[in-house]
């Protein structure tokens, strides 16, 4: 029997992206037929939102799950599996991982909690899990991840209750979040504003595949035009930095909201994922270095994203901005001015003529400014890093 040729780096990246975001076959390990349980949701969500691939529910005690044939183990599944969503108690995750490897599963997303976020013992268990995964050649999202969503394909490997919504609006905005609950909030609040999404990922404890690697994959994703990050900390700066540079070179704006400016925020960030939030000024400098638009208010994500989607392009520092002056500026323009990289020349928004006419009818005016106005101050030079 001829030996298989090893995959090149680009082939491995493409294979990972395919299994992660667009799997043709998925296994739901620990799937439940009790619709009151979280573990019943992924099956319902994927059927509801039109997933056309093959779903294998894995349940050791039931022959059916929600009316579909179930399997006692991954070994009993008749076909290949690209992506497994693991929803069993923490003590059973390692065994599930071994079954995944034996089946040839490329990516395992672990919903199960009880790892680094609960303290030293959990951290030790998580480190052992990662060592096992690397030995077996399996990539991990999580643990403590609420899941991965491909809106266009209906591949909803997630338990987030927000996905009960009747319709998921497809679009060009992708989200990587270190908070699972916030992923749902971004989806629901974005949908209320008419925003459509491409991919959404909850990294959980980020034990293997992290924010940086995901940004790198999204740079190569044709459906993604803008990348939103909800951050509690930065764990993988050495990977994230080059990925952000690639996003900049590809003309894909990255907008970040980071929890933890206050002591309470830092405590919340640690409780969610077991990570320390780190020095906020250092995070600011890191994001500014790579041209990331950092917003200070969560609501600004929803204002900045469509602007970046419509007008966003990477420009040299020193280029002028368009500032809105007149009624209504405090609700949008001044919030956008607070974005670190917008002050540094990330986005040049030239509004269409109809926008200027409508603004003028309300007594406002659009003015090309050498300095971007700042609430309560003289402002900063357009294109200057702040």
NORBELWO-V325177 format. One record per residue. N is the residue number from 0. PHI is phi in whole degrees, 0 to 359 (none if undefined). PSI is psi in radians with two decimals (none if undefined). D_LAST is the distance of its C-alpha to the last C-alpha in Angstrom with 1 decimal. Layout:
{{N,PHI,PSI,D_LAST} {N,PHI,PSI,D_LAST}}
This chain:
{{0,none,2.25,61.8} {1,291,2.49,59.1} {2,284,2.54,55.9} {3,285,2.45,52.7} {4,290,2.37,50.2} {5,295,2.54,47.0} {6,288,2.48,44.0} {7,284,2.93,41.4} {8,302,-0.81,37.7} {9,298,-0.66,37.0} {10,295,-0.72,40.1} {11,297,-0.71,39.1} {12,296,-0.81,35.7} {13,297,-0.70,37.4} {14,295,-0.72,40.0} {15,296,-0.82,37.4} {16,299,-0.72,35.6} {17,297,-0.85,38.9} {18,293,-0.61,40.2} {19,286,-0.88,37.0} {20,261,-0.54,36.2} {21,227,0.91,39.5} {22,289,2.49,42.5} {23,275,-0.40,45.9} {24,224,2.35,47.4} {25,227,2.63,46.0} {26,242,2.36,47.6} {27,252,1.67,46.9} {28,276,1.99,48.0} {29,96,0.31,49.2} {30,297,2.44,49.3} {31,245,2.64,51.2} {32,265,-0.01,53.5} {33,273,1.87,52.8} {34,293,-0.16,50.5} {35,277,-0.15,49.3} {36,262,2.58,47.6} {37,305,-0.63,44.2} {38,288,-0.09,45.9} {39,269,-0.24,47.7} {40,292,-0.80,44.6} {41,304,-0.72,43.6} {42,299,-0.85,47.1} {43,297,-0.76,47.1} {44,298,-0.78,43.5} {45,292,-0.66,44.3} {46,293,-0.69,47.6} {47,293,-0.67,46.1} {48,259,0.27,43.2} {49,85,0.43,45.4} {50,297,2.24,45.0} {51,259,-0.04,47.7} {52,279,-3.01,47.8} {53,264,2.31,50.2} {54,245,2.24,49.5} {55,246,1.78,51.4} {56,287,2.32,51.4} {57,248,2.03,52.3} {58,213,2.09,54.3} {59,290,-0.29,56.9} {60,242,-0.08,59.1} {61,234,2.48,59.1} {62,276,-0.35,60.5} {63,224,2.61,58.4} {64,228,2.04,55.0} {65,52,0.72,54.5} {66,84,0.05,57.5} {67,243,2.61,56.4} {68,301,2.30,58.0} {69,249,2.84,56.4} {70,235,2.47,56.8} {71,290,-0.38,57.5} {72,201,2.92,55.2} {73,295,-0.55,53.2} {74,298,-0.46,56.2} {75,276,-0.16,58.2} {76,291,2.30,55.8} {77,284,-0.37,57.7} {78,238,-3.14,54.9} {79,289,2.78,51.6} {80,229,2.22,48.4} {81,269,-0.69,45.0} {82,223,2.27,42.8} {83,245,2.37,43.9} {84,251,1.96,42.4} {85,261,2.16,43.7} {86,230,0.67,44.4} {87,257,2.85,46.8} {88,304,2.67,46.6} {89,308,-0.66,44.7} {90,292,-0.28,48.0} {91,257,-0.02,49.0} {92,293,-0.71,45.8} {93,298,-0.71,46.8} {94,295,-0.69,50.2} {95,296,-0.67,48.6} {96,297,-0.71,46.3} {97,296,-0.70,49.5} {98,296,-0.70,51.1} {99,299,-0.79,48.1} {100,297,-0.75,48.3} {101,297,-0.49,52.0} {102,273,-0.17,51.5} {103,85,0.35,49.0} {104,293,2.31,46.0} {105,274,-0.69,42.8} {106,231,2.34,40.2} {107,238,2.09,40.7} {108,262,2.15,38.5} {109,254,1.90,39.3} {110,283,-0.53,39.1} {111,307,2.40,41.0} {112,257,-2.99,39.3} {113,96,0.45,40.5} {114,244,-2.29,38.5} {115,303,-0.48,35.5} {116,289,-0.19,34.3} {117,255,0.01,37.5} {118,126,-2.87,37.4} {119,298,-0.76,39.0} {120,297,-0.72,42.0} {121,295,-0.68,40.0} {122,297,-0.72,37.7} {123,298,-0.73,40.8} {124,295,-0.67,42.2} {125,293,-0.74,39.0} {126,297,-0.67,39.0} {127,294,-0.66,42.7} {128,296,-0.74,42.0} {129,294,-0.73,39.4} {130,300,-0.74,41.8} {131,297,-0.77,44.5} {132,298,-0.73,42.4} {133,292,-0.65,41.6} {134,296,-0.66,45.3} {135,275,-0.23,46.3} {136,79,0.51,43.8} {137,250,2.42,42.2} {138,265,2.52,38.5} {139,242,2.41,37.2} {140,251,2.24,34.7} {141,104,-2.66,34.6} {142,293,-3.12,36.6} {143,67,0.55,35.7} {144,260,2.40,34.3} {145,276,-0.11,35.0} {146,127,-3.03,35.5} {147,230,2.40,34.6} {148,229,2.26,35.0} {149,249,1.84,35.6} {150,296,-0.78,35.9} {151,297,-0.68,37.7} {152,269,-0.24,40.4} {153,78,0.22,40.9} {154,283,1.56,40.4} {155,253,1.45,39.4} {156,269,1.27,39.6} {157,204,2.71,38.3} {158,251,0.10,39.7} {159,296,2.21,36.9} {160,296,-0.42,38.9} {161,301,-0.47,36.5} {162,287,0.04,38.1} {163,290,-0.27,41.3} {164,307,2.62,40.0} {165,295,-0.61,42.4} {166,221,2.35,40.2} {167,262,2.15,37.1} {168,275,2.04,35.2} {169,281,2.52,34.4} {170,198,-2.73,31.3} {171,246,0.19,28.6} {172,257,2.21,26.1} {173,247,2.62,26.5} {174,232,2.32,25.4} {175,240,2.13,25.2} {176,232,2.40,25.3} {177,272,0.01,25.8} {178,238,2.08,27.4} {179,294,-0.76,30.7} {180,295,-0.61,31.0} {181,291,-0.47,27.6} {182,301,-0.77,28.7} {183,294,-0.68,31.4} {184,296,-0.74,29.2} {185,297,-0.72,26.9} {186,295,-0.84,30.0} {187,290,-0.77,31.8} {188,288,-0.58,29.0} {189,293,-0.75,27.9} {190,298,-0.63,31.6} {191,295,-0.39,31.9} {192,261,0.12,29.3} {193,82,0.23,31.1} {194,279,2.44,28.8} {195,252,2.61,30.7} {196,239,2.67,30.0} {197,259,-1.18,31.2} {198,233,2.57,30.9} {199,223,2.29,30.0} {200,226,2.27,30.1} {201,260,2.03,30.2} {202,279,-0.22,29.8} {203,60,-2.30,31.4} {204,279,-0.04,31.5} {205,57,0.78,30.3} {206,285,-0.45,33.1} {207,228,-1.47,33.5} {208,288,2.13,31.6} {209,245,-3.05,28.0} {210,303,-0.78,24.8} {211,300,-0.81,24.2} {212,293,-0.62,27.7} {213,292,-0.74,27.6} {214,301,-0.74,24.5} {215,299,-0.73,26.3} {216,294,-0.67,29.4} {217,289,-0.47,27.6} {218,301,-0.62,26.2} {219,268,0.05,30.0} {220,271,2.01,31.0} {221,299,-0.50,32.0} {222,282,-0.28,31.7} {223,263,2.17,28.0} {224,246,-0.48,25.5} {225,225,2.44,22.5} {226,243,2.17,21.9} {227,256,2.38,20.8} {228,240,2.26,20.2} {229,251,1.94,21.1} {230,245,2.48,20.4} {231,251,-0.43,21.8} {232,198,3.06,21.1} {233,239,1.93,20.7} {234,266,-0.57,24.1} {235,238,0.98,24.3} {236,304,-0.63,21.2} {237,293,-0.43,23.6} {238,265,-0.70,24.7} {239,294,-0.73,21.6} {240,304,-0.98,19.4} {241,300,-0.59,22.1} {242,294,-0.72,22.7} {243,294,-0.63,19.1} {244,296,-0.73,19.4} {245,296,-0.67,22.7} {246,298,-0.72,21.3} {247,297,-0.78,18.8} {248,295,-0.56,21.8} {249,276,-0.08,24.0} {250,75,0.48,21.7} {251,253,1.81,21.5} {252,301,2.47,18.2} {253,243,2.21,17.4} {254,240,2.27,16.0} {255,234,2.43,15.8} {256,242,2.18,16.5} {257,244,2.16,17.0} {258,288,2.57,19.5} {259,116,0.31,19.4} {260,293,-0.53,16.8} {261,258,2.92,19.9} {262,297,-0.64,23.1} {263,294,-0.68,25.0} {264,295,-0.70,22.7} {265,296,-0.70,23.1} {266,295,-0.70,26.8} {267,295,-0.72,27.0} {268,300,-0.74,25.3} {269,293,-0.69,27.8} {270,293,-0.50,30.7} {271,287,-0.74,30.0} {272,229,-0.04,30.0} {273,80,0.17,30.9} {274,260,2.69,27.4} {275,268,2.37,25.3} {276,291,-0.50,21.8} {277,84,3.03,20.3} {278,289,2.15,17.4} {279,292,-0.63,14.6} {280,296,-0.65,11.9} {281,293,-0.68,13.7} {282,297,-0.77,13.7} {283,304,-0.82,10.0} {284,296,-0.70,9.9} {285,297,-0.85,12.9} {286,296,-0.70,11.9} {287,296,-0.69,8.8} {288,303,-0.65,11.4} {289,259,0.24,13.8} {290,74,0.40,11.9} {291,279,2.35,12.6} {292,279,1.90,11.5} {293,264,2.22,11.2} {294,255,2.60,12.7} {295,264,-0.27,13.3} {296,234,2.43,16.8} {297,301,-0.70,19.6} {298,300,-0.49,20.8} {299,293,-0.43,17.7} {300,305,-0.71,18.9} {301,284,-0.36,21.9} {302,273,-0.67,20.1} {303,284,-0.63,17.7} {304,301,-0.89,20.4} {305,293,-0.54,22.9} {306,294,-0.77,20.4} {307,295,-0.65,19.3} {308,295,-0.66,23.0} {309,273,-0.72,24.0} {310,243,-0.23,21.4} {311,297,2.31,19.1} {312,203,2.61,19.1} {313,283,2.26,17.1} {314,230,2.79,16.2} {315,291,2.56,15.1} {316,301,2.47,11.7} {317,103,-0.23,12.4} {318,289,2.55,14.5} {319,287,2.70,14.7} {320,254,2.93,14.2} {321,255,2.14,17.0} {322,251,2.47,16.3} {323,268,2.24,19.1} {324,236,2.37,20.6} {325,126,-2.95,23.7} {326,302,2.44,25.3} {327,89,-0.07,23.7} {328,293,-0.50,20.1} {329,293,-0.43,19.3} {330,277,-0.36,20.7} {331,227,-1.03,18.8} {332,297,-0.80,16.3} {333,292,-0.54,14.4} {334,293,-0.70,14.4} {335,292,-0.56,13.1} {336,298,-0.50,10.2} {337,287,-0.20,9.2} {338,292,2.18,9.2} {339,304,-0.89,6.3} {340,281,-0.37,8.0} {341,296,-0.66,9.3} {342,291,-0.33,6.3} {343,264,0.14,6.8} {344,93,0.54,10.4} {345,283,-0.86,12.2} {346,241,2.29,14.6} {347,247,1.86,16.4} {348,258,1.93,18.6} {349,254,1.80,21.5} {350,292,2.63,23.8} {351,292,2.84,27.5} {352,301,-0.65,29.8} {353,297,-0.60,31.3} {354,296,-0.77,28.0} {355,298,-0.72,27.7} {356,295,-0.75,31.3} {357,294,-0.70,31.1} {358,293,-0.67,28.1} {359,295,-0.58,30.0} {360,294,-0.33,33.0} {361,260,0.21,31.2} {362,90,0.14,30.2} {363,260,3.10,26.7} {364,210,2.66,25.4} {365,257,2.33,22.9} {366,224,2.29,21.2} {367,286,2.14,19.3} {368,243,2.44,16.4} {369,280,-0.37,14.7} {370,233,2.39,12.1} {371,272,2.16,11.1} {372,295,2.48,12.6} {373,238,2.40,11.2} {374,304,2.16,14.1} {375,77,0.21,15.5} {376,211,-3.13,13.3} {377,284,-0.38,13.0} {378,99,3.14,10.1} {379,232,2.69,7.5} {380,300,2.38,9.2} {381,301,2.27,10.0} {382,90,-0.05,9.1} {383,271,2.43,6.2} {384,290,2.36,3.8} {385,246,none,0.0}}
